[in-house]
């Protein structure tokens, strides 16, 4: 988890795109966008996708995070 935290912090600081891979209905899904907000109370990421939509992803569902250059 610490590695994910570092990647998220880096992406927020430099406003970089991230690809988040997460569990959804027993399958893995992915979304590409910018980290808009990290809710540490509810343990959720708020991602603004490339299409402008906002998605909430629970920390427990995250499988991987990659920072895209």
N, C-alpha and C positions, 0 to 999 in steps of 0.2 A: 504494500500500500504506500509506503514512503516514496517509492519510485514514481508511482502515479501522482502523488502530491507534488513532487518536484516538476514533473512534466506539465501538470496543470498550472502551477505557479509561473513557469517559464512561458507558457502559451498566453496566459493572461497578461504578463508583463510586456510582452512584445506583440500582442494582438495577433497571434498566429493561428492558423487553422489546425484543428485536431481531428483525428479519426478515432471515435470511441466505439469499441466493440463491447456489446452487452448482451445478457440473456433476456429473451423476450418470448414468453409462451413456449418454453423448452427448446428454443432455437437461438442461435446467435444472430444478432443483427448488428449493423453498424450505421453510424451517422457521421457525416463530416460537417464541421462548422466551427464556430468560435465559442469559447467558454464565456458565457455572459455573466454567470453568477455561481458561486459555490455556497450552498446552504448547509452549514455545518451543524445546525440544529436538527434539521430533518434528514440529514445525510443524503443530499441530492445535488446533482450537477444540473445547471440550466444551460443548455446548448442552443445557440442561434444557428440554424442550418444555413446552407448557402442560398436557400430559397426564401429566407427571412422568417421561417417558422421557428417557434421556441419549443424545445423538448426538455422534459424533466426525466433524469435518469438517476435511479437510486445507486448509491455507492456499492451496495451489496451485489448489484447486477453487473457491475463493470468487470469485463474480462481483460481488456487491454486498452491502452491509450497510446497513440502515436502522434507526435507533433510533426506537422507537414510544413516544409519550407517553401 
